Amino acid sequence: MTKIESGLIRRWVDGWTVARSLPEAEPVEPAGDGLRSACDQPGREVEVFALRADEEPESVARLAAAVAAAREITWLTVPTLRPAAVEAVMGAAGLWLLHRSEWFMTTDLTEHPRHAPLAPYEREVRTEGSVTAVSLRGPSGEVAARGSIAVVGGDAIADRIETDPGHRRRGLGRAMMSALAESAVSHGARTGLLIASEEGRRLYSSLGWHHAADVLIARGPEVPSGQRRSSP
């Protein structure tokens, strides 16, 4: 594969916004180089996702320039098979690289390994609409691990997979991903999608998830108080 398909990125963004109860992402006009999501988080008010970084490298330069000039604190997330070239474009636009080593990953959920949490941990599963949240609780009822997955059509987007530092190396990550995959399949999903951190990708790779692209994440410069600039 020489590029990551824009349709696959769109599918991930659609599920990611559902998983986080965010408004539907909007196209970045006029060229349609990416999608824009209002995150409304301190230090991350807006996030722009590049759709055509490998198909049309110039699209990254256009998005990076717009992010650098944005009035809100804006992140630019770029899935790509050409990370060195993308990093250079981001730097030339004056963006600050936040994460370079994340991975866009996919899997066939129907073949996902099954792992139950070992005692004394217990699994708690709650589904609201198209989003399932899983918690693994310790002997005192504390949340030892948590995560969520959103089902959109045949896709399931895993998000915010976390294990408390005091409960790591006990198989909870594997049990968490098993529970999320099981729930997603029961709700009609077949394909799993996620963006993994450097630490998380080792776990996901061991469970059969496949690397589809690198993911670079950069942020625009600080916006001085009271200054207004145009949005991307």
C-alpha positions as CSV (number, residue, x, y, z in Angstrom):
1,M,0.0,0.0,0.0
2,T,1.4,3.4,-1.0
3,K,-1.2,5.6,0.6
4,I,-3.9,5.5,3.2
5,E,-7.3,5.9,1.6
6,S,-9.2,9.1,2.5
7,G,-12.4,7.0,3.0
8,L,-10.8,5.0,5.8
9,I,-9.8,8.2,7.6
10,R,-13.4,9.6,7.1
11,R,-14.8,6.5,8.7
12,W,-12.5,6.8,11.7
13,V,-13.4,10.5,12.2
14,D,-17.1,9.7,12.0
15,G,-16.7,7.1,14.7
16,W,-14.4,9.2,16.8
17,T,-16.8,12.1,17.0
18,V,-19.6,9.7,18.0
19,A,-17.4,8.1,20.7
20,R,-16.7,11.6,22.2
21,S,-20.2,13.0,21.7
22,L,-18.9,15.7,19.4
23,P,-20.7,17.4,16.6
24,E,-20.2,15.9,13.1
25,A,-16.9,17.0,11.6
26,E,-17.2,19.5,8.8
27,P,-15.2,19.6,5.5
28,V,-12.4,22.1,5.3
29,E,-13.2,24.3,2.4
30,P,-12.7,25.2,-0.4
31,A,-10.4,22.3,-1.5
32,G,-11.9,19.6,0.9
33,D,-8.4,18.7,2.1
34,G,-9.6,17.6,5.5
35,L,-12.3,17.5,8.2
36,R,-12.7,20.0,11.0
37,S,-14.0,19.0,14.5
38,A,-14.9,21.4,17.3
39,C,-13.4,19.7,20.4
40,D,-13.9,22.5,22.9
41,Q,-11.1,21.3,25.1
42,P,-8.6,23.6,26.8
43,G,-5.5,23.7,24.6
44,R,-7.4,21.8,21.9
45,E,-10.4,23.8,20.8
46,V,-10.4,22.6,17.2
47,E,-8.9,19.5,15.5
48,V,-8.3,19.2,11.7
49,F,-7.8,15.8,10.2
50,A,-6.0,15.6,6.9
51,L,-7.7,13.3,4.3
52,R,-5.3,13.4,1.3
53,A,-1.8,13.7,2.7
54,D,-0.4,10.9,0.5
55,E,-2.7,11.4,-2.5
56,E,-1.9,15.1,-2.7
57,P,1.0,16.3,-0.6
58,E,0.2,20.0,-1.3
59,S,-3.0,19.5,0.7
60,V,-1.0,19.2,4.0
61,A,0.8,22.5,3.3
62,R,-2.6,24.2,2.8
63,L,-4.0,22.7,6.0
64,A,-0.9,23.5,8.0
65,A,-1.0,27.1,6.9
66,A,-4.6,27.4,7.9
67,V,-4.0,25.8,11.3
68,A,-1.1,28.2,11.9
69,A,-3.4,31.2,11.2
70,A,-6.4,29.8,13.1
71,R,-8.0,32.0,15.8
72,E,-8.5,29.0,18.2
73,I,-5.9,26.6,19.5
74,T,-6.0,24.1,16.7
75,W,-4.5,20.6,16.3
76,L,-3.6,19.1,12.9
77,T,-3.7,15.3,12.7
78,V,-2.2,13.6,9.6
79,P,-2.4,9.9,8.8
80,T,0.3,9.2,6.3
81,L,2.8,6.7,4.9
82,R,5.3,9.5,4.3
83,P,5.8,10.8,7.9
84,A,9.2,12.5,7.3
85,A,7.8,14.6,4.4
86,V,4.7,15.6,6.5
87,E,6.9,16.5,9.5
88,A,8.9,18.8,7.3
89,V,5.8,20.6,6.0
90,M,4.4,21.0,9.5
91,G,7.7,22.6,10.6
92,A,7.8,24.9,7.7
93,A,4.4,26.2,8.6
94,G,5.4,27.0,12.1
95,L,3.5,24.2,13.8
96,W,4.6,22.4,16.9
97,L,4.9,18.7,16.6
98,L,3.1,17.0,19.5
99,H,3.1,13.3,18.5
100,R,5.0,11.6,15.8
101,S,4.9,8.0,16.7
102,E,1.2,7.2,16.7
103,W,-0.3,4.6,14.4
104,F,-3.6,4.3,12.5
105,M,-4.6,0.6,13.0
106,T,-7.3,-1.7,11.7
107,T,-8.5,-5.2,12.4
108,D,-11.2,-7.8,11.6
109,L,-13.2,-7.8,14.9
110,T,-14.8,-11.2,14.2
111,E,-11.4,-12.7,14.6
112,H,-10.3,-10.7,17.6
113,P,-8.8,-12.8,20.4
114,R,-10.9,-13.3,23.5
115,H,-9.5,-12.7,27.0
116,A,-11.4,-12.5,30.2
117,P,-10.1,-10.4,33.1
118,L,-8.4,-12.5,35.8
119,A,-9.7,-12.5,39.4
120,P,-10.2,-10.3,41.3
121,Y,-11.1,-8.0,38.4
122,E,-14.6,-7.7,37.2
123,R,-16.0,-6.4,34.0
124,E,-18.7,-3.7,33.8
125,V,-20.3,-3.0,30.3
126,R,-22.6,-0.1,29.6
127,T,-24.1,0.7,26.2
128,E,-25.9,4.0,25.4
129,G,-27.0,4.3,21.8
130,S,-24.1,3.4,19.5
131,V,-21.4,3.8,22.2
132,T,-20.3,1.1,24.7
133,A,-18.1,1.9,27.7
134,V,-16.3,-0.9,29.5
135,S,-14.7,-0.6,33.0
136,L,-12.6,-3.2,34.7
137,R,-12.9,-2.9,38.5
138,G,-10.5,-4.0,41.1
139,P,-11.3,-5.7,44.5
140,S,-12.3,-2.4,46.2
141,G,-14.5,-1.3,43.3
142,E,-11.9,1.0,41.9
143,V,-11.7,1.5,38.1
144,A,-8.5,-0.3,37.1
145,A,-9.0,0.1,33.3
146,R,-11.5,1.7,31.0
147,G,-12.3,2.3,27.4
148,S,-15.1,2.9,24.9
149,I,-16.1,1.9,21.4
150,A,-18.5,3.5,18.9
151,V,-20.3,1.5,16.3
152,V,-21.1,3.3,13.0
153,G,-22.4,1.0,10.3
154,G,-19.9,-1.9,10.0
155,D,-17.1,0.0,11.8
156,A,-16.2,0.2,15.4
157,I,-13.9,3.0,16.6
158,A,-12.1,2.2,19.9
159,D,-11.2,5.3,22.0
160,R,-9.6,6.4,25.3
161,I,-8.3,3.0,26.3
162,E,-6.6,3.5,29.7
163,T,-5.1,1.3,32.4
164,D,-4.4,2.8,35.8
165,P,-0.6,2.7,36.5
166,G,-1.1,0.7,39.7
167,H,-2.9,-2.1,37.7
168,R,-0.7,-2.5,34.7
169,R,1.0,-5.8,33.5
170,R,-2.0,-7.8,34.7
171,G,-3.6,-8.5,31.3
172,L,-6.2,-5.8,31.7
173,G,-5.5,-4.2,28.3
174,R,-6.1,-7.5,26.6
175,A,-9.3,-8.1,28.6
176,M,-10.4,-4.5,27.8
177,M,-9.9,-4.9,24.0
178,S,-11.6,-8.3,24.1
179,A,-14.7,-6.8,25.8
180,L,-14.9,-3.9,23.4
181,A,-14.5,-6.1,20.4
182,E,-17.2,-8.5,21.7
183,S,-19.6,-5.7,22.2
184,A,-19.0,-4.1,18.8
185,V,-19.5,-7.4,17.0
186,S,-22.8,-8.0,18.8
187,H,-23.9,-4.6,17.5
188,G,-23.1,-5.4,13.9
189,A,-19.5,-4.1,13.5
190,R,-16.9,-6.1,11.7
191,T,-14.0,-3.6,11.1
192,G,-12.1,-2.1,14.1
193,L,-10.4,1.3,13.7
194,L,-8.2,3.2,16.2
195,I,-5.3,5.5,16.5
196,A,-2.7,4.0,18.9
197,S,0.0,5.6,21.0
198,E,3.5,4.2,20.9
199,E,2.8,2.2,24.1
200,G,-0.7,1.1,23.0
201,R,0.4,-0.2,19.6
202,R,2.4,-3.0,21.1
203,L,-0.7,-4.3,22.8
204,Y,-2.9,-3.9,19.7
205,S,-0.3,-5.5,17.4
206,S,-0.2,-8.6,19.7
207,L,-4.0,-8.8,19.3
208,G,-3.9,-8.8,15.5
209,W,-4.4,-5.2,14.8
210,H,-2.6,-4.0,11.6
211,H,-0.6,-0.8,10.9
212,A,-2.4,1.2,8.2
213,A,-0.4,4.5,8.5
214,D,1.7,6.6,10.8
215,V,-0.1,9.5,12.5
216,L,1.6,12.9,13.1
217,I,-0.1,15.4,15.3
218,A,0.9,19.1,15.5
219,R,-0.5,22.2,17.0
220,G,-0.7,25.8,15.9
221,P,1.1,28.6,17.7
222,E,-0.3,30.1,20.9
223,V,-3.0,32.7,20.2
224,P,-2.4,35.9,22.2
225,S,-5.4,36.9,24.4
226,G,-7.9,39.0,22.5
227,Q,-6.4,38.3,19.1
228,R,-8.8,37.0,16.5
229,R,-7.8,35.2,13.4
230,S,-9.6,33.3,10.7
231,S,-10.5,29.6,11.2
232,P,-9.2,26.9,8.9
